């Protein structure tokens, strides 16, 4: 049964609606322009009803009108009137189906509405043709000429009666054009709504379990003429309960925050750290009170700046300098060069954001936040994707900001070492404030099972003279990998390390067969891995991107192709209690819990090899232990394990071989323990 979209906003178009309208409008433009310009591709344009219908089902009429108007204007600029006609028709059809799905109306009500819509559009089409009589006569003359040509061909074939009948039918249709056009438009509407109700309705029902609420709803919008003033802020008895959740994310929380301080928020995964950051950003709590000097002004100069766990969701510019300036008025444009230097991206102003690594994207997100000179800077695990040098640099920067600028910083992290530079530390556990040393999670102190000894047999996953260039043979070409030779045997564990931008993630995607290298080959069991996609499991840097089902257990079952019992067993191996997490929506999970669900999906599928891209980012200590245990279990089954990580220390026991990438090249391959000793036990 489709789920009614909750919390439909009121008032002006929200940022979430604006973003959805922009993305969907781009899809609409593509299909309508193709349908207009390519011969016989007209039916393809009717696919525009799908994105427009999804907008209508998820959001308000304002968002649908904005999406349709944007697509129509761009389509007109690219291909003339054709796309405008297609967009208008699809907006009515898709909008009707999407709205009825959102309101959970039945087929009977839809039939009445369709009949009224068909009549209205038929009258509108007649009125347009009546008004633009010259264009109508020209179009009809073209139809008559085509009819004459076809009739002549039929006569030459000896089909005189058929030719005569064709002339009569077309002549009558044109004589009573107002009736012909009206009937054709009405029929198209009825047919379009019927098809859309079946196909688009099925798609909407399929997506109904995916959460649609804006996690920052209610934050950031300041009344007209009122300047942002997020500090000082007082939280008294604050609690927050997500719809459908079994327990509160925050409960009975008291907190005072003033200007000029660095506050660290620490706690295990799922303790409520990110929820607290959202409350400070301006999201109204479900319990308790929040008193501020004024509106938070999220994203506005002088307001609140939030850098979230997933930087790719905050990077909007095509090039780095554009992203830093994004949304700022001309009079507030910052010194982009200086800001990029400050966050360690000096000289990258012209780099395309699509070529940046995860860590570089995180730094760019920080730069964009600093460009607004916020009064309150919220850093939600902003160091998670950075290498050790980058983490140290960013933590130093965060600690210096309250001393140099009229700003306070709240840094959410699971790393106790990062909290040591803070003026004070707030510890959360199960949504509540705790005092004293860090709270130990279940399972702490357990060591992962001992992996098997040195693997025997030939290599399983092999890279031979591997190179890759993004946007090859264009002015924007960027070399990511250079002549790499690697071999991983069955049951072997290997860690690939290096600084941000060294090519680690590109190598991970090539090893998994998701990128076809521009040079050399990558083979699994002697055959190109690109032809065996799925046999090498890949855990993305951003785990949410690969979870495709609404609930945890359903996602593990789908990812591993196993039954419920097999999925529960895999969740247990990943350190997640099936009784607690099985029915939980994936959008209710913390970043660390998302990683463990993704690992459970890989474990359940019993892959030949796995590649884990930065699996420890955002994980607390207990999560790391469970992850390491799962990796050791994979090795024990004979699975080849490749880990891409900034940190050698946590993975040393499970991955005894380390590979260092610098500038896309392999600098050395050596025992992990030797490299840890050489580095004094620190990160590489």
C-alpha positions as CSV (number, residue, x, y, z in Angstrom):
1,X,0.0,0.0,0.0
2,X,1.4,3.4,-0.9
3,X,2.5,5.6,2.0
4,X,1.1,9.1,2.3
5,X,4.0,11.6,2.1
6,X,4.2,13.1,5.6
7,X,5.0,16.6,6.4
8,X,4.1,18.4,3.1
9,X,5.5,21.9,3.6
10,X,3.6,25.1,3.4
11,X,4.5,28.5,2.3
12,X,7.3,29.3,-0.1
13,X,9.2,26.6,-2.1
14,X,11.6,24.9,0.2
15,X,15.3,24.1,-0.6
16,X,14.4,20.4,-0.8
17,X,11.6,21.1,-3.3
18,X,13.8,23.3,-5.3
19,X,16.5,20.6,-5.5
20,X,14.0,17.9,-6.5
21,X,12.4,20.2,-9.1
22,X,15.8,21.0,-10.6
23,X,16.9,17.3,-10.8
24,X,13.6,16.1,-12.2
25,X,13.4,19.0,-14.7
26,X,16.7,17.9,-16.2
27,X,15.3,14.4,-16.8
28,X,12.2,15.9,-18.4
29,X,14.3,18.1,-20.7
30,X,16.3,15.1,-21.9
31,X,13.4,12.9,-22.9
32,X,11.2,15.7,-24.4
33,X,14.1,17.2,-26.5
34,X,15.0,13.7,-27.8
35,X,11.3,13.1,-28.6
36,X,11.1,16.4,-30.5
37,X,14.3,16.2,-32.5
38,X,14.8,12.6,-33.4
39,X,12.5,11.1,-36.0
40,X,10.0,8.5,-34.7
41,X,11.2,9.1,-31.1
42,X,8.0,11.1,-30.2
43,X,6.6,8.3,-27.9
44,X,9.8,8.6,-25.8
45,X,8.8,12.1,-24.7
46,X,5.8,10.7,-22.8
47,X,8.3,9.2,-20.3
48,X,8.5,12.7,-18.9
49,X,5.2,11.9,-17.1
50,X,7.3,9.7,-14.7
51,X,9.6,12.3,-13.1
52,X,6.8,14.9,-13.1
53,X,4.5,12.4,-11.5
54,X,7.0,11.6,-8.8
55,X,7.4,15.3,-8.0
56,X,3.6,15.5,-7.6
57,X,3.5,12.5,-5.4
58,X,6.3,13.6,-3.1
59,X,5.8,17.4,-3.0
60,X,3.3,20.2,-3.5
61,X,1.7,21.7,-6.6
62,X,4.3,24.5,-6.4
63,X,7.1,22.1,-6.9
64,X,5.4,20.4,-9.9
65,X,4.8,23.8,-11.5
66,X,8.4,24.9,-10.9
67,X,9.7,21.6,-12.4
68,X,7.4,21.8,-15.4
69,X,8.1,25.5,-16.1
70,X,11.8,25.0,-15.8
71,X,11.8,22.1,-18.2
72,X,9.5,23.9,-20.7
73,X,11.7,27.0,-20.8
74,X,14.9,25.0,-21.3
75,X,13.2,22.7,-23.8
76,X,12.0,25.7,-25.8
77,X,15.5,27.2,-25.9
78,X,16.9,23.9,-27.1
79,X,14.3,22.6,-29.5
80,X,11.4,25.0,-29.9
81,X,7.7,24.4,-29.3
82,X,7.8,20.6,-29.3
83,X,9.2,20.1,-25.8
84,X,6.8,22.7,-24.4
85,X,3.8,20.7,-25.7
86,X,5.2,17.4,-24.4
87,X,6.0,18.9,-21.0
88,X,2.6,20.5,-20.6
89,X,0.8,17.3,-21.5
90,X,3.0,15.2,-19.2
91,X,2.7,17.6,-16.3
92,X,-1.1,17.3,-16.4
93,X,-1.0,13.5,-16.8
94,X,1.8,12.8,-14.4
95,X,0.6,15.4,-12.0
96,X,-2.8,13.9,-11.8
97,X,-1.6,10.4,-11.1
98,X,1.0,11.6,-8.6
99,X,-1.4,13.7,-6.7
100,X,-4.0,11.0,-6.5
101,X,-1.3,8.5,-5.3
102,X,-0.3,11.0,-2.6
103,X,-3.8,11.5,-1.4
104,X,-4.6,7.8,-1.7
105,X,-7.6,8.3,-3.9
106,X,-9.2,5.4,-5.8
107,X,-9.8,4.5,-9.4
108,X,-13.3,5.9,-9.4
109,X,-12.2,9.4,-8.4
110,X,-9.4,9.2,-10.9
111,X,-11.8,8.3,-13.7
112,X,-13.9,11.4,-13.0
113,X,-10.9,13.6,-12.8
114,X,-9.5,12.2,-16.0
115,X,-12.7,12.8,-17.9
116,X,-12.7,16.5,-16.7
117,X,-9.0,16.9,-17.6
118,X,-9.6,15.4,-21.0
119,X,-12.5,17.8,-21.7
120,X,-10.5,20.8,-20.4
121,X,-7.4,20.0,-22.5
122,X,-9.5,19.3,-25.6
123,X,-11.2,22.7,-25.3
124,X,-7.8,24.3,-24.6
125,X,-6.3,22.7,-27.8
126,X,-9.3,23.9,-29.9
127,X,-9.0,27.4,-28.4
128,X,-5.3,27.5,-29.3
129,X,-5.9,26.4,-32.9
130,X,-8.7,28.9,-33.2
131,X,-6.6,31.7,-31.9
132,X,-3.6,30.9,-34.1
133,X,-5.5,30.4,-37.3
134,X,-2.6,31.0,-39.6
135,X,-0.6,28.3,-38.0
136,X,-3.6,26.0,-38.1
137,X,-4.1,26.5,-41.8
138,X,-0.4,25.9,-42.5
139,X,-0.5,22.6,-40.5
140,X,-3.7,21.5,-42.2
141,X,-2.1,22.2,-45.6
142,X,0.8,20.0,-44.8
143,X,-1.5,17.2,-43.7
144,X,-3.4,17.6,-47.0
145,X,-0.2,17.4,-49.1
146,X,0.9,14.3,-47.2
147,X,-2.5,12.7,-47.8
148,X,-2.3,13.5,-51.5
149,X,1.1,11.9,-51.8
150,X,0.0,8.7,-50.0
151,X,-3.1,8.6,-52.1
152,X,-1.0,8.7,-55.3
153,X,1.1,5.8,-54.1
154,X,-2.0,3.8,-53.3
155,X,-3.4,4.5,-56.8
156,X,-0.2,3.3,-58.5
157,X,-0.5,0.1,-56.6
158,X,-4.1,-0.3,-57.9
159,X,-5.7,0.6,-54.6
160,X,-8.0,3.3,-55.9
161,X,-10.8,2.7,-53.4
162,X,-8.4,2.9,-50.5
163,X,-6.9,6.1,-51.8
164,X,-10.4,7.6,-52.2
165,X,-11.4,6.6,-48.7
166,X,-8.2,8.1,-47.3
167,X,-8.9,11.5,-49.0
168,X,-12.5,11.4,-47.7
169,X,-11.6,10.6,-44.1
170,X,-8.8,13.2,-43.9
171,X,-11.0,15.8,-45.6
172,X,-13.9,15.2,-43.2
173,X,-11.5,15.3,-40.2
174,X,-10.0,18.6,-41.3
175,X,-13.4,20.1,-42.1
176,X,-14.6,19.4,-38.6
177,X,-11.1,20.0,-37.1
178,X,-12.4,21.2,-33.7
179,X,-14.1,17.9,-33.1
180,X,-11.2,15.8,-34.5
181,X,-8.6,17.7,-32.4
182,X,-10.7,17.5,-29.3
183,X,-11.3,13.8,-29.6
184,X,-7.7,13.1,-30.3
185,X,-6.5,15.1,-27.3
186,X,-9.2,13.6,-25.0
187,X,-8.2,10.1,-26.1
188,X,-4.5,10.9,-25.6
189,X,-5.3,12.1,-22.0
190,X,-7.3,9.0,-21.1
191,X,-4.8,6.7,-22.6
192,X,-1.9,8.5,-21.0
193,X,-3.5,8.6,-17.5
194,X,-4.4,4.9,-17.8
195,X,-0.9,3.8,-18.7
196,X,0.6,6.2,-16.1
197,X,-1.7,4.9,-13.4
198,X,-0.5,1.3,-14.0
199,X,3.3,2.0,-14.7
200,X,3.9,5.1,-12.7
201,X,1.7,3.9,-9.9
202,X,3.7,0.8,-9.7
203,X,6.9,2.8,-9.5
204,X,5.4,5.1,-6.8
205,X,4.3,2.0,-4.8
206,X,7.8,0.5,-5.2
207,X,9.4,3.7,-3.8
208,X,6.8,4.3,-1.1
209,X,8.9,2.8,1.7
210,X,11.8,5.2,1.1
211,X,11.8,8.1,3.6
212,X,11.0,11.5,2.1
213,X,11.1,13.8,5.1
214,X,13.6,16.6,5.1
215,X,16.0,16.0,8.0
216,X,16.6,19.7,8.2
217,X,12.9,20.7,7.9
218,X,12.2,23.9,9.9
219,X,15.8,25.0,10.0
220,X,17.4,28.0,8.5
221,X,14.5,30.2,7.2
222,X,14.7,33.6,8.8
223,X,11.8,36.1,8.8
224,X,12.0,38.9,6.3
225,X,14.4,41.6,7.6
226,X,15.6,39.6,10.6
227,X,19.3,38.8,10.7
228,X,20.5,35.3,11.7
229,X,21.5,35.0,15.4
230,X,22.0,31.3,16.3
231,X,24.0,32.1,19.4
232,X,23.7,32.0,22.4
233,X,21.4,29.0,22.5
234,X,20.0,27.1,25.4
235,X,18.5,23.5,25.2
236,X,16.3,22.5,28.1
237,X,15.0,19.0,28.4
238,X,15.3,18.5,24.6
239,X,14.2,15.2,23.0
240,X,13.7,14.1,19.5
241,X,11.8,11.1,18.2
242,X,11.9,10.1,14.5
243,X,8.5,9.0,13.1
244,X,8.3,5.2,13.3
245,X,11.4,4.8,15.5
246,X,11.3,2.4,18.4
247,X,13.0,4.9,20.8
248,X,14.0,8.5,21.1
249,X,17.1,9.7,19.3
250,X,17.6,12.3,22.0
251,X,16.1,12.5,25.5
252,X,16.2,15.0,28.4
253,X,19.2,16.9,27.0
254,X,20.3,20.2,28.6
255,X,22.9,22.3,26.9
256,X,24.1,25.9,26.8
257,X,26.3,27.1,23.9
258,X,27.7,30.6,23.6
259,X,30.1,32.4,21.2
260,X,33.8,31.8,20.9
261,X,34.2,28.1,21.9
262,X,35.0,24.7,20.4
263,X,32.7,22.0,21.7
264,X,33.3,18.3,20.8
265,X,30.3,15.9,20.7
266,X,31.4,12.2,21.0
267,X,29.7,8.9,21.4
268,X,29.2,5.6,19.7
269,X,27.3,5.1,16.5
270,X,23.6,5.7,17.0
271,X,24.0,7.8,20.1
272,X,22.3,10.8,18.7
273,X,25.3,13.0,17.8
274,X,24.0,13.9,14.3
275,X,20.5,14.5,15.7
276,X,21.9,17.0,18.2
277,X,23.7,18.8,15.3
278,X,20.4,19.1,13.5
279,X,18.7,20.6,16.6
280,X,21.5,23.1,16.8
281,X,21.0,23.9,13.1
282,X,17.4,24.8,13.8
283,X,15.3,21.6,13.5
284,X,12.5,21.9,16.1
285,X,12.7,19.2,18.9
286,X,9.8,16.9,19.6
287,X,10.2,17.6,23.3
288,X,11.7,20.3,25.5
289,X,12.6,23.9,24.5
290,X,15.3,25.7,22.5
291,X,15.9,29.4,23.2
292,X,18.1,31.4,20.8
293,X,19.0,35.0,20.2
294,X,17.3,34.8,16.8
295,X,16.8,32.6,13.7
296,X,19.6,30.1,12.9
297,X,19.9,31.2,9.3
298,X,21.2,27.8,8.1
299,X,23.4,28.4,5.1
300,X,23.1,32.2,5.3
301,X,26.1,34.5,5.9
302,X,26.4,35.0,9.7
303,X,24.1,32.0,10.4
304,X,24.7,28.3,10.9
305,X,27.0,26.3,8.5
306,X,26.6,22.5,8.6
307,X,29.1,20.1,7.1
308,X,27.5,16.7,7.1
309,X,28.9,13.2,6.9
310,X,28.4,12.8,3.2
311,X,30.2,15.6,1.3
312,X,29.0,14.7,-2.1
313,X,25.5,15.7,-1.0
314,X,26.7,19.2,-0.3
315,X,28.9,19.9,-3.3
316,X,26.9,21.6,-6.1
317,X,29.4,23.5,-8.3
318,X,31.0,22.0,-11.4
319,X,34.4,23.4,-10.4
320,X,35.8,23.9,-6.9
321,X,35.7,27.7,-7.0
322,X,32.1,27.7,-8.1
323,X,31.1,25.5,-5.2
324,X,32.8,27.8,-2.6
325,X,30.8,30.7,-4.0
326,X,27.6,28.9,-4.6
327,X,24.5,30.8,-3.4
328,X,26.4,33.8,-2.1
329,X,25.4,37.3,-3.3
330,X,28.1,39.3,-5.2
331,X,28.8,41.6,-2.3
332,X,29.5,38.6,0.0
333,X,31.9,36.7,-2.4
334,X,34.9,35.4,-0.4
335,X,38.5,35.2,-1.2
336,X,38.2,31.7,-2.8
337,X,42.0,31.2,-3.2
338,X,42.6,31.9,0.5
339,X,39.8,29.7,1.7
340,X,40.9,26.7,-0.4
341,X,44.5,27.2,0.8
342,X,43.1,27.2,4.4
343,X,41.5,23.8,4.0
344,X,44.4,22.2,2.1
345,X,43.0,22.5,-1.5
346,X,45.5,25.2,-2.7
347,X,45.7,25.3,-6.5
348,X,42.5,23.3,-7.0
349,X,40.1,26.2,-7.7
350,X,39.7,25.1,-11.4
351,X,39.4,21.4,-10.6
352,X,36.1,19.7,-11.6
353,X,34.4,18.5,-8.5
354,X,33.6,15.2,-10.2
355,X,37.4,14.4,-10.2
356,X,37.9,15.0,-6.4
357,X,38.4,12.2,-4.0
358,X,36.1,11.7,-1.0
359,X,38.5,13.5,1.3
360,X,39.0,16.4,-1.1
361,X,35.2,16.7,-1.4
362,X,35.0,16.9,2.4
363,X,37.5,19.7,2.5
364,X,35.6,21.5,-0.3
365,X,32.4,21.2,1.8
366,X,34.3,22.8,4.7
367,X,35.5,25.6,2.5
368,X,32.0,26.3,1.3
369,X,30.8,26.5,4.9
370,X,33.6,28.8,5.9
371,X,32.9,31.1,2.9
372,X,29.7,32.1,4.7
373,X,31.6,33.3,7.8
374,X,29.0,31.5,10.1
375,X,28.4,32.4,13.7
376,X,28.0,28.6,14.4
377,X,29.9,26.0,12.5
378,X,28.6,22.5,12.8
379,X,31.0,19.8,11.8
380,X,29.3,16.4,11.7
381,X,32.1,13.8,11.2
382,X,33.8,16.2,8.8
383,X,37.1,14.4,9.3
384,X,35.8,10.9,8.6
385,X,37.0,10.8,5.0
386,X,40.4,12.5,5.5
387,X,43.8,10.9,5.8
388,X,45.7,11.3,9.1
389,X,47.5,14.5,7.9
390,X,44.2,15.9,6.7
391,X,42.4,15.1,9.9
392,X,45.2,16.8,12.0
393,X,45.1,19.8,9.7
394,X,41.3,20.2,9.8
395,X,41.1,19.6,13.6
396,X,43.8,22.3,14.1
397,X,41.8,24.6,11.8
398,X,38.5,24.0,13.7
399,X,40.2,24.7,17.0
400,X,41.6,27.9,15.7
401,X,38.4,29.3,14.3
402,X,36.8,30.4,17.6
403,X,40.1,32.2,18.5
404,X,40.4,34.0,15.2
405,X,36.8,34.8,14.2
406,X,33.5,35.6,16.0
407,X,32.4,32.0,15.7
408,X,31.7,28.8,17.7
409,X,32.4,25.3,16.5
410,X,30.6,22.1,17.4
411,X,32.6,19.1,16.2
412,X,30.8,15.7,16.1
413,X,33.3,12.9,16.1
414,X,33.7,9.3,17.3
415,X,37.5,9.9,17.8
416,X,38.4,10.7,21.3
417,X,41.8,12.1,20.2
418,X,40.0,14.9,18.2
419,X,38.0,15.9,21.3
420,X,41.1,16.6,23.3
421,X,41.6,20.0,21.6
422,X,38.0,21.1,22.5
423,X,37.2,23.6,25.2
424,X,34.7,21.1,26.5
425,X,33.4,17.7,25.5
426,X,29.8,16.4,25.4
427,X,29.3,12.7,25.5
428,X,26.2,11.0,24.4
429,X,25.0,7.4,24.8
430,X,21.6,6.2,23.6
431,X,20.5,9.8,23.2
432,X,21.4,11.0,26.7
433,X,24.2,13.0,28.2
434,X,26.7,10.9,30.1
435,X,29.7,11.9,32.1
436,X,33.1,10.4,32.8
437,X,35.1,8.2,30.5
438,X,33.8,7.0,27.1
439,X,31.0,4.6,27.4
440,X,32.0,1.1,26.4
441,X,29.7,-0.6,23.8
442,X,28.8,-4.2,23.7
443,X,31.5,-6.5,22.5
444,X,34.4,-4.1,23.3
445,X,37.6,-5.9,24.1
446,X,36.9,-8.8,21.8
447,X,39.6,-9.5,19.2
448,X,38.7,-10.5,15.7
449,X,39.1,-14.2,15.0
450,X,42.6,-15.1,13.9
451,X,42.7,-15.2,10.1
452,X,44.1,-18.2,8.3
453,X,47.8,-18.4,7.5
454,X,49.5,-17.4,4.3
455,X,47.1,-18.3,1.4
456,X,48.0,-21.0,-1.0
457,X,47.3,-21.3,-4.7
458,X,47.3,-18.8,-7.5
459,X,46.1,-15.2,-7.6
460,X,42.4,-14.5,-7.7
461,X,42.3,-10.8,-8.4
462,X,45.0,-9.4,-10.7
463,X,45.8,-5.9,-12.0
464,X,48.3,-5.8,-14.9
465,X,49.8,-2.5,-16.0
466,X,46.6,-0.8,-14.9
467,X,46.1,2.9,-15.8
468,X,43.0,5.1,-15.8
469,X,42.4,8.6,-17.0
470,X,39.1,10.5,-16.3
471,X,37.7,12.4,-19.3
472,X,40.5,10.9,-21.5
473,X,41.4,12.8,-24.7
474,X,39.6,16.0,-23.6
475,X,41.0,19.2,-22.2
476,X,39.7,18.1,-18.7
477,X,41.7,14.8,-18.7
478,X,42.8,13.8,-15.2
479,X,45.2,10.9,-14.7
480,X,44.1,8.8,-11.6
481,X,46.2,5.6,-11.9
482,X,49.5,4.8,-13.6
483,X,50.8,1.3,-14.6
484,X,49.7,-0.6,-11.5
485,X,50.6,-4.2,-11.0
486,X,48.9,-6.1,-8.1
487,X,47.8,-9.6,-7.3
488,X,45.6,-10.8,-4.5
489,X,45.2,-14.5,-3.7
490,X,42.3,-16.5,-2.3
491,X,42.0,-15.9,1.5
492,X,44.6,-13.0,1.4
493,X,44.0,-9.6,3.0
494,X,45.6,-6.5,1.5
495,X,45.2,-2.9,2.5
496,X,45.7,-0.1,0.0
497,X,46.6,3.2,1.6
498,X,47.6,6.7,0.6
499,X,46.6,10.3,1.0
500,X,43.4,11.9,-0.3
501,X,43.5,12.1,-4.1
502,X,46.1,9.3,-4.5
503,X,43.8,7.1,-6.6
504,X,42.6,4.7,-4.0
505,X,38.9,4.9,-4.7
506,X,39.5,4.7,-8.5
507,X,41.5,1.5,-7.9
508,X,38.7,0.1,-5.8
509,X,36.1,0.7,-8.5
510,X,38.4,-0.8,-11.2
511,X,39.0,-3.9,-9.0
512,X,35.2,-4.4,-8.6
513,X,34.7,-4.1,-12.3
514,X,32.6,-0.9,-12.2
515,X,35.2,1.1,-14.1
516,X,36.8,-0.1,-17.4
517,X,40.4,1.1,-17.2
518,X,41.8,3.2,-20.0
519,X,45.0,1.1,-19.9
520,X,46.0,-2.4,-18.9
521,X,43.6,-5.0,-17.5
522,X,42.0,-6.2,-14.3
523,X,41.1,-9.9,-14.1
524,X,39.2,-12.1,-11.7
525,X,40.2,-15.8,-12.1
526,X,41.9,-15.1,-15.4
527,X,39.0,-13.2,-17.1
528,X,38.2,-9.5,-17.2
529,X,36.4,-8.4,-14.1
530,X,34.2,-6.0,-16.0
531,X,32.4,-9.0,-17.4
532,X,31.9,-10.5,-14.0
533,X,30.3,-7.6,-12.1
534,X,28.9,-8.8,-8.8
535,X,31.5,-11.5,-8.2
536,X,33.7,-8.9,-6.5
537,X,31.7,-7.2,-3.7
538,X,32.3,-3.5,-3.3
539,X,31.5,-1.5,-0.2
540,X,31.2,2.1,-1.2
541,X,32.7,5.0,0.7
542,X,29.2,6.3,1.3
543,X,27.3,3.2,2.3
544,X,23.8,4.7,1.9
545,X,24.2,4.8,-1.8
546,X,24.2,1.0,-2.1
547,X,21.4,0.2,0.2
548,X,18.4,-0.3,-2.1
549,X,15.6,-1.6,0.2
550,X,13.6,0.3,2.8
551,X,14.5,-1.9,5.7
552,X,17.7,-3.4,7.0
553,X,16.8,-7.1,6.7
554,X,15.1,-6.6,3.3
555,X,18.3,-4.9,2.0
556,X,20.6,-7.7,3.2
557,X,18.4,-10.3,1.7
558,X,18.3,-8.5,-1.7
559,X,22.1,-7.8,-1.7
560,X,23.1,-11.3,-0.8
561,X,20.4,-13.2,-2.6
562,X,19.6,-15.1,0.6
563,X,16.5,-16.0,2.6
564,X,15.6,-14.3,5.9
565,X,17.7,-16.8,8.0
566,X,20.8,-16.1,5.9
567,X,20.3,-12.3,6.2
568,X,19.9,-12.5,9.9
569,X,23.1,-14.6,10.2
570,X,25.0,-12.0,8.1
571,X,23.7,-9.2,10.3
572,X,24.9,-11.0,13.3
573,X,28.4,-11.4,11.8
574,X,28.4,-7.7,11.1
575,X,27.6,-6.9,14.7
576,X,24.0,-5.9,14.3
577,X,21.2,-7.6,16.3
578,X,18.6,-8.8,13.8
579,X,15.8,-8.4,16.4
580,X,16.7,-4.8,16.9
581,X,17.8,-3.7,13.4
582,X,16.0,-6.1,11.1
583,X,12.8,-4.1,10.6
584,X,14.5,-0.7,11.0
585,X,14.3,1.7,8.0
586,X,17.8,2.2,6.6
587,X,17.3,6.0,6.8
588,X,17.2,5.7,10.6
589,X,20.7,4.3,10.8
590,X,23.8,6.2,11.7
591,X,26.7,6.4,9.3
592,X,28.6,3.6,11.1
593,X,25.5,1.3,11.2
594,X,25.0,1.9,7.4
595,X,28.5,0.6,6.8
596,X,27.8,-2.6,8.8
597,X,24.6,-3.2,6.9
598,X,26.5,-2.9,3.6
599,X,29.1,-5.4,4.9
600,X,26.3,-7.8,5.9
601,X,25.0,-7.7,2.4
602,X,28.4,-8.6,1.0
603,X,29.0,-11.3,3.6
604,X,25.6,-12.9,2.8
605,X,26.4,-13.1,-0.9
606,X,29.5,-15.2,-0.4
607,X,31.6,-13.3,-2.9
608,X,34.9,-14.5,-4.6
609,X,36.6,-11.2,-3.5
610,X,35.5,-8.0,-1.7
611,X,36.8,-4.5,-1.9
612,X,36.0,-2.2,1.1
613,X,36.5,1.5,0.3
614,X,37.3,3.4,3.6
615,X,35.2,1.0,5.7
616,X,36.3,2.6,9.0
617,X,35.1,6.1,8.3
618,X,32.5,7.1,10.9
619,X,32.8,3.8,12.8
620,X,33.2,3.8,16.6
621,X,35.5,1.3,18.3
622,X,32.8,-1.4,18.7
623,X,31.9,-1.0,15.0
624,X,35.5,-1.4,14.0
625,X,35.8,-4.6,16.0
626,X,32.8,-6.2,14.4
627,X,33.9,-5.1,10.9
628,X,37.3,-6.6,11.4
629,X,35.7,-9.8,12.6
630,X,33.6,-9.9,9.5
631,X,36.7,-9.4,7.3
632,X,38.6,-12.1,9.1
633,X,35.6,-14.4,8.6
634,X,35.6,-13.7,4.8
635,X,39.3,-14.5,4.6
636,X,38.7,-17.8,6.5
637,X,36.2,-18.8,3.8
638,X,38.9,-18.2,1.1
639,X,37.6,-14.8,0.0
640,X,40.2,-12.3,-1.2
641,X,39.9,-9.1,0.9
642,X,41.1,-5.7,-0.3
643,X,40.7,-2.7,2.0
644,X,41.2,0.9,1.0
645,X,41.9,2.9,4.1
646,X,43.8,5.9,5.4
647,X,44.6,3.9,8.6
648,X,46.9,0.9,8.7
649,X,46.7,0.3,12.4
650,X,43.1,-1.0,12.7
651,X,43.4,-3.3,9.8
652,X,46.9,-4.7,10.3
653,X,45.7,-7.9,11.9
654,X,43.4,-8.8,9.1
655,X,45.4,-7.4,6.1
656,X,49.1,-8.3,6.6
657,X,50.1,-6.8,3.2
658,X,50.1,-3.1,2.6
659,X,50.3,-1.1,-0.7
660,X,51.0,2.6,-0.8
661,X,49.7,4.7,-3.6
662,X,51.2,8.2,-4.3
663,X,49.9,10.2,-7.2
664,X,48.2,7.1,-8.7
665,X,51.4,5.0,-8.6
666,X,52.4,2.1,-6.4
667,X,55.3,3.3,-4.3
668,X,55.8,0.1,-2.2
669,X,54.2,-3.2,-1.3
670,X,55.4,-4.4,2.1
671,X,54.2,-6.1,5.3
672,X,51.7,-3.9,7.1
673,X,53.4,-4.5,10.5
674,X,56.8,-3.2,9.1
675,X,55.1,0.0,7.8
676,X,53.4,0.6,11.1
677,X,56.8,0.2,12.9
678,X,58.4,2.6,10.5
679,X,55.6,5.1,11.1
680,X,55.7,4.7,14.9
681,X,52.3,3.0,14.9
682,X,50.5,5.9,13.3
683,X,48.4,6.4,10.3
684,X,49.9,6.4,6.9
